[in-house]
Amino acid sequence: MGRKFGGRRRSSRHSLSVPAAVAVGGALGAPARYGISLAVHITAGTFPWGTFWTNISGSFALGLVLAFLLERFPPTRYLRPFVATGFLGAYTTYSTFAVETDLLVRNGHAAVAAAYVGASLVGGLAAVWIGLSAGRAVPTRRRRP
């Protein structure tokens, strides 16, 4: 017996499959972010380069992936939640960005915090736009009739 959702009946087996795809993606994205944080040494009161580059690269990857998934490939129920929401959602980190900004301001480094916020917002938007543009620029193969 299924429950009604959006005018259609769904079985409980299908209702858990998308969150499972997100969870598996997140379980892979979080360690990837942690690995980058170990590779980039950050000194207190300085620009948080590790989180900055993680978020910028994740924004680029999100634009690139979405250009392919939404415009090039047939719709799939699991790939976008797995990659975009799960992996890249866990790989990028708003919470660490917010904490690092707060700590910079609290410790008297407001100018660094402002630069970090500005660079992150502008860089993230630019990176996702570049990723979308790059994904759209890749020529598609013509299918034979």
Buried (B, 14 or more C-beta within 10 A) or exposed (E): EEEEEEEEEEEEEEEEEBEEBBBBBBEBBBEBBBEBBEEEEBEEEEBBEBBBBBBBBBBBBBBBBBBBBEEEEEEEEBBBBBBBBBBBBBBBBEEBBEEBBEBBBEEEBEEBBEEBBEEBEEBBEBBBEBBBEEBBEEEEEEEEE
